[in-house]
Amino acid sequence: MSDWTLIIYCGLITFLTRFSMIALLKKEMFNDRIREVLSYVPSAIFPAIIFPAIFLDNTGFIQLEENPKILAAIIAMVIGIFTRNIIATIFSGLITYWFLIFVVYNA
């Protein structure tokens, strides 16, 4: 089996398993309590995804000193709170991070 065949096969399996839950479940099956509980899932999952990317280094240890990701995340968060614009938040975080890694910490 070639690499591309394996990649396409894995992608199809992943898509079908996730799509089956969306296609088979009907919105009428959930009562108001379940919908309320499920509304908190993105807020609970997002920090678990973001924390390691910002605070952990390549070896898995917490890196707080000379970490440009922390400052870029803080600036992006402030921009996001004040502008309520996702594009401005993403670009401010990226530009800040790139400036820090290429200009400040590279000097």
MMTF fields as JSON, N, C-alpha, C and O atoms, coordinates in Angstrom:
{
  "mmtfVersion": "1.0.0",
  "mmtfProducer": "UNKNOWN",
  "numBonds": 427,
  "numAtoms": 428,
  "numGroups": 107,
  "numChains": 1,
  "numModels": 1,
  "chainsPerModel": [1],
  "groupsPerChain": [107],
  "chainIdList": ["A"],
  "bondAtomList": [4, 2, 8, 6, 12, 10, 16, 14, 20, 18, 24, 22, 28, 26, 32, 30, 36, 34, 40, 38, 44, 42, 48, 46, 52, 50, 56, 54, 60, 58, 64, 62, 68, 66, 72, 70, 76, 74, 80, 78, 84, 82, 88, 86, 92, 90, 96, 94, 100, 98, 104, 102, 108, 106, 112, 110, 116, 114, 120, 118, 124, 122, 128, 126, 132, 130, 136, 134, 140, 138, 144, 142, 148, 146, 152, 150, 156, 154, 160, 158, 164, 162, 168, 166, 172, 170, 176, 174, 180, 178, 184, 182, 188, 186, 192, 190, 196, 194, 200, 198, 204, 202, 208, 206, 212, 210, 216, 214, 220, 218, 224, 222, 228, 226, 232, 230, 236, 234, 240, 238, 244, 242, 248, 246, 252, 250, 256, 254, 260, 258, 264, 262, 268, 266, 272, 270, 276, 274, 280, 278, 284, 282, 288, 286, 292, 290, 296, 294, 300, 298, 304, 302, 308, 306, 312, 310, 316, 314, 320, 318, 324, 322, 328, 326, 332, 330, 336, 334, 340, 338, 344, 342, 348, 346, 352, 350, 356, 354, 360, 358, 364, 362, 368, 366, 372, 370, 376, 374, 380, 378, 384, 382, 388, 386, 392, 390, 396, 394, 400, 398, 404, 402, 408, 406, 412, 410, 416, 414, 420, 418, 424, 422],
  "bondOrderList": [1, 1, 1, 1, 1, 1, 1, 1, 1, 1, 1, 1, 1, 1, 1, 1, 1, 1, 1, 1, 1, 1, 1, 1, 1, 1, 1, 1, 1, 1, 1, 1, 1, 1, 1, 1, 1, 1, 1, 1, 1, 1, 1, 1, 1, 1, 1, 1, 1, 1, 1, 1, 1, 1, 1, 1, 1, 1, 1, 1, 1, 1, 1, 1, 1, 1, 1, 1, 1, 1, 1, 1, 1, 1, 1, 1, 1, 1, 1, 1, 1, 1, 1, 1, 1, 1, 1, 1, 1, 1, 1, 1, 1, 1, 1, 1, 1, 1, 1, 1, 1, 1, 1, 1, 1, 1],
  "groupList": [{"groupName": "MET", "atomNameList": ["N", "CA", "C", "O"], "elementList": ["N", "C", "C", "O"], "formalChargeList": [0, 0, 0, 0], "bondAtomList": [1, 0, 2, 1, 3, 2], "bondOrderList": [1, 1, 2], "singleLetterCode": "M", "chemCompType": "L-PEPTIDE LINKING"}, {"groupName": "SER", "atomNameList": ["N", "CA", "C", "O"], "elementList": ["N", "C", "C", "O"], "formalChargeList": [0, 0, 0, 0], "bondAtomList": [1, 0, 2, 1, 3, 2], "bondOrderList": [1, 1, 2], "singleLetterCode": "S", "chemCompType": "L-PEPTIDE LINKING"}, {"groupName": "ASP", "atomNameList": ["N", "CA", "C", "O"], "elementList": ["N", "C", "C", "O"], "formalChargeList": [0, 0, 0, 0], "bondAtomList": [1, 0, 2, 1, 3, 2], "bondOrderList": [1, 1, 2], "singleLetterCode": "D", "chemCompType": "L-PEPTIDE LINKING"}, {"groupName": "TRP", "atomNameList": ["N", "CA", "C", "O"], "elementList": ["N", "C", "C", "O"], "formalChargeList": [0, 0, 0, 0], "bondAtomList": [1, 0, 2, 1, 3, 2], "bondOrderList": [1, 1, 2], "singleLetterCode": "W", "chemCompType": "L-PEPTIDE LINKING"}, {"groupName": "THR", "atomNameList": ["N", "CA", "C", "O"], "elementList": ["N", "C", "C", "O"], "formalChargeList": [0, 0, 0, 0], "bondAtomList": [1, 0, 2, 1, 3, 2], "bondOrderList": [1, 1, 2], "singleLetterCode": "T", "chemCompType": "L-PEPTIDE LINKING"}, {"groupName": "LEU", "atomNameList": ["N", "CA", "C", "O"], "elementList": ["N", "C", "C", "O"], "formalChargeList": [0, 0, 0, 0], "bondAtomList": [1, 0, 2, 1, 3, 2], "bondOrderList": [1, 1, 2], "singleLetterCode": "L", "chemCompType": "L-PEPTIDE LINKING"}, {"groupName": "ILE", "atomNameList": ["N", "CA", "C", "O"], "elementList": ["N", "C", "C", "O"], "formalChargeList": [0, 0, 0, 0], "bondAtomList": [1, 0, 2, 1, 3, 2], "bondOrderList": [1, 1, 2], "singleLetterCode": "I", "chemCompType": "L-PEPTIDE LINKING"}, {"groupName": "TYR", "atomNameList": ["N", "CA", "C", "O"], "elementList": ["N", "C", "C", "O"], "formalChargeList": [0, 0, 0, 0], "bondAtomList": [1, 0, 2, 1, 3, 2], "bondOrderList": [1, 1, 2], "singleLetterCode": "Y", "chemCompType": "L-PEPTIDE LINKING"}, {"groupName": "CYS", "atomNameList": ["N", "CA", "C", "O"], "elementList": ["N", "C", "C", "O"], "formalChargeList": [0, 0, 0, 0], "bondAtomList": [1, 0, 2, 1, 3, 2], "bondOrderList": [1, 1, 2], "singleLetterCode": "C", "chemCompType": "L-PEPTIDE LINKING"}, {"groupName": "GLY", "atomNameList": ["N", "CA", "C", "O"], "elementList": ["N", "C", "C", "O"], "formalChargeList": [0, 0, 0, 0], "bondAtomList": [1, 0, 2, 1, 3, 2], "bondOrderList": [1, 1, 2], "singleLetterCode": "G", "chemCompType": "PEPTIDE LINKING"}, {"groupName": "PHE", "atomNameList": ["N", "CA", "C", "O"], "elementList": ["N", "C", "C", "O"], "formalChargeList": [0, 0, 0, 0], "bondAtomList": [1, 0, 2, 1, 3, 2], "bondOrderList": [1, 1, 2], "singleLetterCode": "F", "chemCompType": "L-PEPTIDE LINKING"}, {"groupName": "ARG", "atomNameList": ["N", "CA", "C", "O"], "elementList": ["N", "C", "C", "O"], "formalChargeList": [0, 0, 0, 0], "bondAtomList": [1, 0, 2, 1, 3, 2], "bondOrderList": [1, 1, 2], "singleLetterCode": "R", "chemCompType": "L-PEPTIDE LINKING"}, {"groupName": "ALA", "atomNameList": ["N", "CA", "C", "O"], "elementList": ["N", "C", "C", "O"], "formalChargeList": [0, 0, 0, 0], "bondAtomList": [1, 0, 2, 1, 3, 2], "bondOrderList": [1, 1, 2], "singleLetterCode": "A", "chemCompType": "L-PEPTIDE LINKING"}, {"groupName": "LYS", "atomNameList": ["N", "CA", "C", "O"], "elementList": ["N", "C", "C", "O"], "formalChargeList": [0, 0, 0, 0], "bondAtomList": [1, 0, 2, 1, 3, 2], "bondOrderList": [1, 1, 2], "singleLetterCode": "K", "chemCompType": "L-PEPTIDE LINKING"}, {"groupName": "GLU", "atomNameList": ["N", "CA", "C", "O"], "elementList": ["N", "C", "C", "O"], "formalChargeList": [0, 0, 0, 0], "bondAtomList": [1, 0, 2, 1, 3, 2], "bondOrderList": [1, 1, 2], "singleLetterCode": "E", "chemCompType": "L-PEPTIDE LINKING"}, {"groupName": "ASN", "atomNameList": ["N", "CA", "C", "O"], "elementList": ["N", "C", "C", "O"], "formalChargeList": [0, 0, 0, 0], "bondAtomList": [1, 0, 2, 1, 3, 2], "bondOrderList": [1, 1, 2], "singleLetterCode": "N", "chemCompType": "L-PEPTIDE LINKING"}, {"groupName": "VAL", "atomNameList": ["N", "CA", "C", "O"], "elementList": ["N", "C", "C", "O"], "formalChargeList": [0, 0, 0, 0], "bondAtomList": [1, 0, 2, 1, 3, 2], "bondOrderList": [1, 1, 2], "singleLetterCode": "V", "chemCompType": "L-PEPTIDE LINKING"}, {"groupName": "PRO", "atomNameList": ["N", "CA", "C", "O"], "elementList": ["N", "C", "C", "O"], "formalChargeList": [0, 0, 0, 0], "bondAtomList": [1, 0, 2, 1, 3, 2], "bondOrderList": [1, 1, 2], "singleLetterCode": "P", "chemCompType": "L-PEPTIDE LINKING"}, {"groupName": "GLN", "atomNameList": ["N", "CA", "C", "O"], "elementList": ["N", "C", "C", "O"], "formalChargeList": [0, 0, 0, 0], "bondAtomList": [1, 0, 2, 1, 3, 2], "bondOrderList": [1, 1, 2], "singleLetterCode": "Q", "chemCompType": "L-PEPTIDE LINKING"}],
  "groupTypeList": [0, 1, 2, 3, 4, 5, 6, 6, 7, 8, 9, 5, 6, 4, 10, 5, 4, 11, 10, 1, 0, 6, 12, 5, 5, 13, 13, 14, 0, 10, 15, 2, 11, 6, 11, 14, 16, 5, 1, 7, 16, 17, 1, 12, 6, 10, 17, 12, 6, 6, 10, 17, 12, 6, 10, 5, 2, 15, 4, 9, 10, 6, 18, 5, 14, 14, 15, 17, 13, 6, 5, 12, 12, 6, 6, 12, 0, 16, 6, 9, 6, 10, 4, 11, 15, 6, 6, 12, 4, 6, 10, 1, 9, 5, 6, 4, 7, 3, 10, 5, 6, 10, 16, 16, 7, 15, 12],
  "groupIdList": [1, 2, 3, 4, 5, 6, 7, 8, 9, 10, 11, 12, 13, 14, 15, 16, 17, 18, 19, 20, 21, 22, 23, 24, 25, 26, 27, 28, 29, 30, 31, 32, 33, 34, 35, 36, 37, 38, 39, 40, 41, 42, 43, 44, 45, 46, 47, 48, 49, 50, 51, 52, 53, 54, 55, 56, 57, 58, 59, 60, 61, 62, 63, 64, 65, 66, 67, 68, 69, 70, 71, 72, 73, 74, 75, 76, 77, 78, 79, 80, 81, 82, 83, 84, 85, 86, 87, 88, 89, 90, 91, 92, 93, 94, 95, 96, 97, 98, 99, 100, 101, 102, 103, 104, 105, 106, 107],
  "secStructList": [7, 7, 2, 2, 2, 2, 2, 2, 2, 2, 2, 2, 2, 2, 2, 2, 2, 2, 2, 2, 2, 2, 2, 2, 7, 7, 4, 4, 4, 1, 7, 2, 2, 2, 2, 2, 2, 2, 6, 6, 2, 2, 2, 2, 2, 2, 2, 2, 2, 2, 2, 2, 2, 2, 2, 5, 7, 6, 6, 1, 7, 5, 7, 7, 6, 6, 7, 2, 2, 2, 2, 2, 2, 2, 2, 2, 2, 2, 2, 2, 2, 2, 2, 7, 7, 2, 2, 2, 2, 2, 2, 2, 2, 2, 2, 2, 2, 2, 2, 0, 0, 0, 0, 0, 6, 6, 7],
  "xCoordList": [0.859, 0.0, 0.898, 1.815, 0.635, 1.47, 1.108, 0.083, 1.968, 1.755, 0.483, -0.285, 0.261, -0.915, -2.21, -3.218, -2.18, -3.365, -3.682, -4.843, -2.659, -2.849, -3.376, -4.254, -2.844, -3.301, -4.764, -5.553, -5.127, -6.521, -7.441, -8.533, -7.02, -7.817, -8.042, -9.17, -7.003, -7.137, -8.02, -8.81, -7.893, -8.74, -10.207, -11.07, -10.494, -11.883, -12.474, -13.615, -11.707, -12.187, -12.459, -13.485, -11.549, -11.746, -12.972, -13.774, -13.125, -14.28, -15.585, -16.537, -15.634, -16.871, -17.26, -18.446, -16.288, -16.637, -17.166, -18.082, -16.607, -17.099, -18.408, -19.295, -18.534, -19.744, -20.933, -22.066, -20.685, -21.786, -22.479, -23.699, -21.747, -22.363, -23.219, -24.285, -22.758, -23.514, -24.757, -25.835, -24.607, -25.715, -26.773, -27.964, -26.351, -27.304, -28.051, -29.198, -27.414, -28.072, -28.969, -28.575, -30.147, -31.085, -31.151, -31.029, -31.344, -31.386, -32.555, -32.504, -33.61, -34.773, -34.492, -35.237, -33.414, -33.095, -32.58, -32.646, -32.075, -31.489, -32.513, -33.176, -32.63, -33.49, -32.69, -31.502, -33.34, -32.686, -31.504, -30.515, -31.583, -30.484, -29.228, -28.125, -29.386, -28.233, -27.633, -26.41, -28.461, -27.942, -27.169, -26.135, -27.667, -26.968, -25.612, -24.618, -25.567, -24.303, -23.323, -22.142, -23.805, -22.93, -22.449, -21.445, -23.13, -22.678, -21.375, -20.682, -21.033, -19.786, -18.593, -17.461, -18.819, -17.733, -16.638, -15.466, -16.942, -15.851, -15.024, -13.805, -15.669, -14.934, -14.042, -13.021, -14.406, -13.59, -12.45, -11.378, -12.667, -11.666, -10.596, -9.424, -10.976, -10.042, -8.804, -7.692, -8.938, -7.728, -6.844, -5.621, -7.436, -6.638, -5.813, -4.759, -6.277, -5.519, -4.458, -3.338, -4.805, -3.917, -2.794, -1.669, -3.07, -2.067, -0.749, 0.3, -0.745, 0.545, 1.276, 2.503, 0.532, 1.183, 1.875, 2.885, 1.358, 1.943, 2.999, 4.073, 2.721, 3.565, 4.592, 5.561, 4.437, 5.365, 6.389, 6.071, 7.619, 8.662, 8.683, 7.782, 9.703, 9.768, 9.945, 9.587, 10.494, 10.719, 9.549, 9.546, 8.556, 7.387, 7.426, 6.522, 8.457, 8.554, 7.953, 7.941, 7.461, 6.885, 8.005, 8.978, 7.851, 8.846, 8.203, 7.354, 8.61, 8.049, 9.018, 8.592, 10.304, 11.309, 11.654, 11.826, 11.753, 12.096, 11.182, 11.649, 9.901, 8.916, 8.077, 7.195, 8.343, 7.599, 6.124, 5.31, 5.78, 4.385, 3.478, 2.319, 3.989, 3.17, 2.81, 1.646, 3.797, 3.539, 2.623, 1.734, 2.839, 1.98, 0.547, -0.4, 0.378, -0.969, -1.663, -2.865, -0.916, -1.504, -1.946, -3.04, -1.105, -1.459, -2.66, -3.561, -2.673, -3.812, -5.091, -6.165, -4.981, -6.155, -6.696, -7.909, -5.804, -6.232, -6.891, -7.94, -6.275, -6.861, -8.226, -9.167, -8.338, -9.607, -10.697, -11.856, -10.335, -11.326, -11.823, -13.021, -10.906, -11.303, -11.968, -12.901, -11.506, -12.062, -13.21, -14.063, -13.254, -14.261, -14.214, -15.24, -12.994, -12.793, -11.776, -10.629, -12.191, -11.321, -10.123, -9.027, -10.316, -9.208, -8.155, -6.958, -8.596, -7.649, -6.911, -5.723, -7.596, -6.966, -5.902, -4.793, -6.232, -5.272, -4.053, -2.917, -4.291, -3.156, -2.312, -1.091, -2.921, -2.122, -1.243, -0.091, -1.783, -0.976, 0.155, 1.284, -0.145, 0.894, 1.983, 3.172, 1.581, 2.568, 3.429, 4.645, 2.806, 3.575, 4.554, 5.722, 4.083, 4.96, 6.113, 7.262, 5.819, 6.887, 7.874, 9.082, 7.38, 8.274, 9.194, 10.393, 8.642, 9.44, 10.485, 11.633, 10.112, 11.083, 12.128, 13.267, 11.75, 12.695, 13.494, 14.602, 12.953, 13.648, 14.19, 15.383, 13.343, 13.759, 14.64, 15.741, 14.183, 14.943, 16.044, 16.923, 16.016, 17.047, 18.248, 19.317, 18.097, 19.175, 20.302, 21.275],
  "yCoordList": [-1.18, 0.0, 1.233, 1.338, 2.156, 3.346, 4.332, 4.2, 5.303, 6.298, 7.104, 7.363, 7.503, 8.309, 7.523, 8.072, 6.267, 5.43, 5.323, 5.402, 5.146, 5.061, 6.375, 6.37, 7.497, 8.808, 9.033, 9.49, 8.715, 8.885, 7.948, 8.349, 6.725, 5.756, 6.245, 6.214, 6.687, 7.191, 8.431, 8.596, 9.295, 10.487, 10.143, 10.74, 9.184, 8.767, 8.127, 8.407, 7.283, 6.644, 7.698, 7.645, 8.652, 9.716, 10.541, 10.849, 10.905, 11.697, 10.943, 11.51, 9.686, 8.921, 8.691, 8.716, 8.469, 8.267, 9.555, 9.515, 10.675, 11.941, 12.377, 12.887, 12.184, 12.584, 11.724, 12.204, 10.458, 9.58, 10.082, 9.964, 10.63, 11.174, 12.397, 12.586, 13.212, 14.403, 14.009, 14.562, 13.061, 12.676, 11.853, 11.991, 11.004, 10.103, 10.726, 10.367, 11.653, 12.259, 13.404, 14.239, 13.426, 14.494, 15.482, 15.106, 16.732, 17.769, 17.575, 18.014, 16.918, 16.706, 15.692, 15.615, 14.91, 13.891, 14.506, 13.874, 15.719, 16.355, 17.255, 18.064, 17.104, 18.028, 19.287, 19.378, 20.244, 21.526, 21.375, 22.095, 20.473, 20.281, 19.758, 20.228, 18.803, 18.255, 19.317, 19.418, 20.109, 21.194, 22.211, 22.713, 22.518, 23.475, 22.931, 23.656, 21.669, 21.058, 21.001, 21.307, 20.611, 20.526, 21.886, 21.961, 22.954, 24.282, 24.678, 25.582, 24.01, 24.312, 23.507, 23.764, 22.562, 21.706, 22.496, 22.279, 23.398, 24.143, 24.965, 25.062, 25.553, 26.341, 25.469, 25.938, 24.238, 23.333, 22.717, 22.458, 22.482, 21.836, 22.813, 22.446, 24.04, 25.015, 25.243, 25.2, 25.483, 25.652, 24.414, 24.535, 23.23, 22.004, 21.87, 21.234, 22.456, 22.428, 23.527, 23.304, 24.701, 25.862, 25.83, 26.217, 25.378, 25.432, 24.755, 25.384, 23.518, 22.905, 23.644, 23.738, 24.169, 24.86, 26.135, 26.527, 26.785, 28.047, 27.839, 28.437, 27.018, 26.956, 25.828, 25.918, 24.785, 23.66, 23.763, 24.18, 23.377, 23.365, 22.0, 21.187, 21.753, 20.505, 19.276, 18.171, 19.451, 18.315, 18.059, 17.051, 18.94, 18.742, 19.474, 19.317, 20.273, 21.039, 22.428, 22.963, 22.996, 24.34, 25.353, 25.374, 26.188, 27.21, 28.574, 28.994, 29.257, 30.576, 31.703, 32.824, 31.421, 32.449, 32.453, 31.398, 33.633, 33.823, 33.011, 32.344, 33.071, 32.37, 33.401, 34.026, 33.582, 34.601, 34.249, 35.131, 32.984, 32.569, 33.155, 33.468, 33.306, 33.839, 35.291, 35.676, 36.096, 37.507, 37.67, 38.521, 36.856, 36.925, 36.525, 37.124, 35.535, 35.105, 36.19, 36.41, 36.859, 37.931, 39.092, 39.63, 39.469, 40.56, 40.176, 40.989, 38.951, 38.496, 38.472, 38.804, 38.085, 38.051, 39.459, 39.671, 40.41, 41.793, 42.354, 42.994, 42.115, 42.566, 41.915, 42.577, 40.651, 39.952, 40.481, 40.575, 40.827, 41.357, 42.72, 42.998, 43.568, 44.927, 45.018, 45.802, 44.232, 44.361, 43.404, 43.699, 42.271, 41.225, 40.776, 40.454, 40.762, 40.397, 39.263, 39.438, 38.108, 36.934, 37.114, 36.648, 37.786, 38.005, 38.917, 38.653, 39.983, 40.879, 40.154, 40.394, 39.281, 38.52, 37.583, 37.522, 36.856, 35.91, 36.641, 36.257, 37.691, 38.406, 39.128, 39.187, 39.677, 40.346, 39.344, 39.64, 38.155, 37.125, 36.64, 36.477, 36.407, 35.953, 36.996, 36.678, 38.222, 39.289, 39.499, 39.66, 39.496, 39.655, 38.508, 38.728, 37.291, 36.119, 36.164, 35.937, 36.455, 36.525, 37.635, 37.447, 38.792, 39.888, 39.467, 39.746, 38.812, 38.408, 37.361, 37.464, 36.359, 35.295, 35.724, 35.258, 36.602, 36.976, 38.226, 38.386, 39.122, 40.386, 40.428, 40.658, 40.213, 40.401, 39.26, 39.505, 38.014, 36.889, 36.407, 35.659, 36.816, 36.413, 37.353, 37.001, 38.52, 39.506, 39.158, 39.905],
  "zCoordList": [0.0, 0.0, 0.0, 0.814, -0.906, -1.0, 0.113, 0.781, 0.284, 1.334, 1.084, 2.011, -0.182, -0.488, -0.305, 0.138, -0.64, -0.43, 1.052, 1.453, 1.856, 3.305, 3.877, 4.74, 3.4, 3.872, 3.5, 4.328, 2.264, 1.831, 2.602, 3.006, 2.807, 3.565, 4.997, 5.489, 5.654, 7.032, 7.08, 8.01, 6.095, 6.046, 5.87, 6.514, 5.004, 4.802, 6.061, 6.428, 6.705, 7.94, 9.007, 9.685, 9.158, 10.146, 9.813, 10.695, 8.541, 8.129, 8.373, 8.91, 7.988, 8.119, 9.576, 9.906, 10.446, 11.858, 12.48, 13.301, 12.101, 12.654, 12.015, 12.7, 10.719, 10.02, 10.424, 10.447, 10.742, 11.124, 12.382, 12.494, 13.315, 14.525, 14.201, 14.786, 13.283, 12.906, 12.113, 12.329, 11.204, 10.333, 11.056, 10.776, 11.98, 12.622, 13.792, 14.056, 14.491, 15.643, 15.193, 14.379, 15.722, 15.386, 16.541, 17.707, 16.205, 17.24, 18.192, 19.341, 17.718, 18.577, 19.684, 20.661, 19.533, 20.531, 21.831, 22.886, 21.762, 22.934, 23.61, 22.961, 24.905, 25.635, 25.975, 25.665, 26.607, 26.887, 27.838, 27.701, 28.779, 29.747, 29.053, 29.333, 28.162, 27.435, 26.531, 26.433, 25.871, 25.029, 25.849, 25.407, 27.047, 27.907, 28.337, 28.318, 28.721, 29.135, 27.964, 28.128, 26.788, 25.613, 25.134, 24.426, 25.497, 25.087, 25.773, 25.306, 26.878, 27.582, 27.067, 27.476, 26.197, 25.719, 24.998, 25.306, 24.058, 23.413, 24.397, 24.25, 25.389, 26.372, 27.245, 27.748, 27.426, 28.235, 27.427, 27.973, 26.147, 25.311, 24.837, 24.747, 24.535, 23.965, 24.843, 24.315, 26.156, 26.968, 26.997, 27.077, 26.933, 26.933, 25.658, 25.668, 24.574, 23.325, 23.315, 22.858, 23.813, 23.723, 24.753, 24.438, 25.978, 27.046, 26.663, 26.809, 26.186, 25.843, 24.731, 24.751, 23.761, 22.641, 23.098, 22.513, 24.12, 24.575, 25.648, 25.578, 26.621, 27.809, 27.818, 28.572, 27.032, 27.074, 25.955, 24.841, 26.264, 25.237, 24.553, 24.757, 23.749, 22.982, 23.849, 23.44, 25.04, 25.928, 26.863, 27.569, 26.889, 27.731, 29.05, 29.872, 29.27, 30.507, 30.314, 29.205, 31.395, 31.325, 31.134, 31.887, 30.12, 29.802, 30.005, 29.218, 31.058, 31.347, 31.022, 30.745, 31.051, 30.782, 29.298, 28.688, 28.732, 27.325, 26.41, 25.486, 26.669, 25.847, 25.097, 25.686, 23.811, 23.056, 22.862, 22.59, 22.997, 22.809, 23.88, 23.607, 25.091, 26.186, 25.914, 26.03, 25.555, 25.267, 24.051, 24.053, 23.017, 21.826, 22.178, 21.67, 23.031, 23.439, 24.26, 24.111, 25.116, 25.93, 25.039, 25.213, 24.095, 23.19, 22.319, 22.114, 21.813, 21.012, 21.848, 21.348, 23.107, 23.973, 24.226, 24.215, 24.452, 24.675, 23.415, 23.492, 22.259, 20.992, 20.783, 20.346, 21.086, 20.923, 21.832, 21.428, 23.056, 23.996, 23.539, 23.589, 23.094, 22.73, 21.363, 21.188, 20.386, 19.04, 18.766, 17.928, 19.446, 19.195, 17.73, 17.129, 17.17, 15.774, 15.723, 16.133, 15.224, 15.222, 14.293, 14.605, 13.153, 12.217, 12.844, 12.731, 13.502, 14.171, 15.288, 15.507, 15.986, 17.058, 16.516, 17.048, 15.465, 14.884, 14.335, 14.61, 13.559, 12.963, 13.998, 13.852, 15.038, 16.07, 16.804, 17.121, 17.077, 17.727, 16.847, 17.31, 15.565, 14.638, 14.427, 14.466, 14.207, 13.97, 15.208, 15.103, 16.371, 17.606, 17.788, 18.112, 17.582, 17.739, 16.752, 17.131, 15.485, 14.485, 14.802, 14.655, 15.234, 15.596, 16.741, 16.715, 17.718, 18.871, 18.503, 18.934, 17.718, 17.429, 16.385, 16.427, 15.457, 14.418, 14.718, 14.206, 15.544, 15.817, 17.241, 17.439, 18.223, 19.611, 20.094, 20.587, 19.965, 20.511, 19.588, 20.018, 18.336, 17.386, 17.426, 16.927, 17.998, 17.999, 18.927, 19.025]
}
